[in-house]
Amino acid sequence: MAGPLPVSPLALPLPVLPPLKGVRMATAEAGIRYKGRTDVLLAEFAEGTTVAGVFTKNLCPGAPVTWCREVLEGGLARGLVVNAGNANVFTGAAGVRAVEETAHAAATTLGTKADRIFLASTGVIGEPLPAHKIVAVMDDLKAKLAEDRFTEAAHAILTTDTFAKGATRTAVIDGVEVRINGIAKGSGMIAPDMATMLSFIFTDAAIPAPVLQAMLAKSVDSTFNCVTVDSDTSTSDTVLLFATGQAGNTPTDVPGHLADFRRALHEVMHDLALMVARDGEGAQKLVTINVEGAVSHASAKRIAMAIANSPLVKTAVAGEDANWGRIVMAVGKAGEPADRDKLGVAVGGVWMAQAGGVVPGYDETPVVQHMKGREIEITVDIGLGEGRATVWTCDLTHGYIDINGSYRS
């Protein structure tokens, strides 16, 4: 793909991500695929850092995903290595060797064991990862490790992304303030599970690994697993949460003591998930889809995802066409309980159809105006129960074809 892509019109500025106790980072240019930009990230964590992870459900996962699943069982982390430009997926024995070489090199660099190193790769599928290029920059990375490198880290992990993604929050655990910083990459091949991306979240809180895992998994379901760009689930999806324990709070598994932390963690992941949708390949509009009145929350989510993944709905949004018939079609194809004569559809807060037909006196003017905006809201009332869900997507433009048609060139 020739040259950098224009920045998404939906882009948000990268917030200031303050240093976080127990985390040092560095980036380097390894030349794996890209030229003239950083493409490798090394993070070092304090001794005793706990870790949680959620990974793709794609049945053809990359070698780094397999590695992380295995070492995650130990619940401890001392380092993270991420490379952009090559996904190390469908690379057979060579892919396994690449993760082993990278992990052992990072372990030697950080003075730890290989099973305390976590790995993630993103980029082209099916090409061997030149691990020797990552190994070759380890000394440079070690020399540059510092606490104020979150901005550089957010940029080093990007592929077809047009802007760096980050979020930060503070929380209080038993009277002690803790911080959460998160970065993510994702633009295309975006669909649960887990809404195709890499995301790395860091906190200085002291939290046992099992508790961390439960909180992460729950937040993934209502954030990253509610985002879709193109209905394609990546082979490399990885979300890792590292807790360095350097804030000084007493580790706890009492739910009430962690309520504020859960709130802050969810907000960070929510911010990152929406940034991924905002950076959908070729996207010009962010689309929020609310489904209410379904027989269950799970049913509502499946209906919402059917709408969000419909090429006809997404191209109608791109064309600023208030075609509610396509939304009805998507509801009906979801395979979930629905009654045509109880269905309601609204766009931009204006009900266009209710009880199975057009609302009497419906004026399309405000809807047309809403469709011309950058942020579109669709609400569907199934009329059968109390189930509700919200998911996010983007429009489908010719830009998506342009980007993916030339991805390897």
FENRAWO-V160200 format. One record per backbone hydrogen bond with DSSP energy under -1.0 kcal/mol. NH is the residue of the N-H (numbers start at 1). CO is the residue of the C=O. If there is no record, write none. Layout:
BEGIN
nh:NH co:CO
nh:NH co:CO
END
This chain:
BEGIN
nh:11 co:8
nh:23 co:20
nh:24 co:44
nh:25 co:146
nh:26 co:42
nh:28 co:40
nh:39 co:28
nh:40 co:28
nh:41 co:82
nh:42 co:26
nh:43 co:80
nh:44 co:24
nh:45 co:78
nh:46 co:22
nh:49 co:46
nh:50 co:243
nh:51 co:75
nh:52 co:241
nh:54 co:239
nh:56 co:237
nh:57 co:193
nh:62 co:235
nh:63 co:88
nh:66 co:62
nh:67 co:63
nh:68 co:64
nh:69 co:65
nh:70 co:66
nh:71 co:67
nh:72 co:68
nh:74 co:71
nh:75 co:72
nh:77 co:49
nh:78 co:116
nh:79 co:116
nh:80 co:43
nh:81 co:118
nh:82 co:41
nh:83 co:120
nh:84 co:39
nh:85 co:122
nh:86 co:122
nh:87 co:124
nh:95 co:91
nh:96 co:92
nh:97 co:93
nh:98 co:94
nh:99 co:95
nh:100 co:96
nh:101 co:97
nh:102 co:98
nh:103 co:99
nh:104 co:100
nh:105 co:101
nh:106 co:102
nh:107 co:103
nh:108 co:104
nh:109 co:105
nh:110 co:106
nh:111 co:107
nh:112 co:107
nh:116 co:113
nh:117 co:114
nh:118 co:79
nh:120 co:81
nh:122 co:83
nh:124 co:85
nh:126 co:89
nh:131 co:129
nh:133 co:130
nh:135 co:131
nh:136 co:132
nh:137 co:134
nh:138 co:135
nh:141 co:137
nh:142 co:138
nh:143 co:139
nh:144 co:140
nh:146 co:25
nh:153 co:149
nh:154 co:150
nh:155 co:151
nh:156 co:152
nh:157 co:153
nh:158 co:155
nh:167 co:182
nh:169 co:180
nh:171 co:178
nh:173 co:176
nh:176 co:173
nh:178 co:171
nh:180 co:169
nh:181 co:202
nh:182 co:167
nh:183 co:200
nh:184 co:165
nh:185 co:198
nh:196 co:191
nh:198 co:185
nh:199 co:238
nh:200 co:183
nh:201 co:240
nh:202 co:181
nh:203 co:242
nh:204 co:179
nh:212 co:208
nh:213 co:209
nh:214 co:210
nh:215 co:211
nh:216 co:212
nh:217 co:213
nh:218 co:214
nh:219 co:215
nh:220 co:216
nh:221 co:217
nh:223 co:220
nh:225 co:220
nh:226 co:223
nh:227 co:224
nh:228 co:392
nh:229 co:190
nh:230 co:190
nh:231 co:190
nh:238 co:197
nh:239 co:54
nh:240 co:199
nh:241 co:52
nh:242 co:201
nh:243 co:50
nh:244 co:203
nh:245 co:205
nh:247 co:204
nh:257 co:254
nh:258 co:255
nh:262 co:258
nh:263 co:259
nh:264 co:260
nh:265 co:261
nh:266 co:262
nh:267 co:263
nh:268 co:264
nh:269 co:265
nh:270 co:266
nh:271 co:267
nh:272 co:268
nh:273 co:269
nh:274 co:270
nh:275 co:271
nh:276 co:272
nh:277 co:273
nh:278 co:274
nh:279 co:275
nh:280 co:277
nh:281 co:187
nh:283 co:280
nh:286 co:374
nh:287 co:393
nh:288 co:376
nh:289 co:391
nh:290 co:378
nh:291 co:389
nh:292 co:380
nh:294 co:387
nh:300 co:296
nh:301 co:297
nh:302 co:298
nh:303 co:299
nh:304 co:300
nh:305 co:301
nh:306 co:302
nh:307 co:303
nh:308 co:304
nh:309 co:305
nh:310 co:307
nh:314 co:310
nh:315 co:311
nh:316 co:312
nh:317 co:313
nh:318 co:314
nh:319 co:315
nh:320 co:317
nh:321 co:316
nh:323 co:321
nh:324 co:322
nh:326 co:323
nh:328 co:324
nh:329 co:325
nh:330 co:326
nh:331 co:327
nh:332 co:328
nh:333 co:329
nh:334 co:331
nh:342 co:339
nh:344 co:381
nh:345 co:353
nh:346 co:379
nh:347 co:350
nh:348 co:377
nh:350 co:347
nh:352 co:345
nh:353 co:345
nh:354 co:357
nh:356 co:343
nh:357 co:354
nh:359 co:352
nh:362 co:359
nh:368 co:364
nh:369 co:365
nh:370 co:366
nh:371 co:367
nh:373 co:370
nh:376 co:286
nh:378 co:288
nh:379 co:346
nh:380 co:290
nh:381 co:344
nh:382 co:292
nh:384 co:293
nh:385 co:293
nh:387 co:294
nh:389 co:291
nh:391 co:289
nh:392 co:226
nh:393 co:287
nh:395 co:285
nh:396 co:314
nh:400 co:397
nh:402 co:398
nh:403 co:399
nh:404 co:400
nh:405 co:401
END
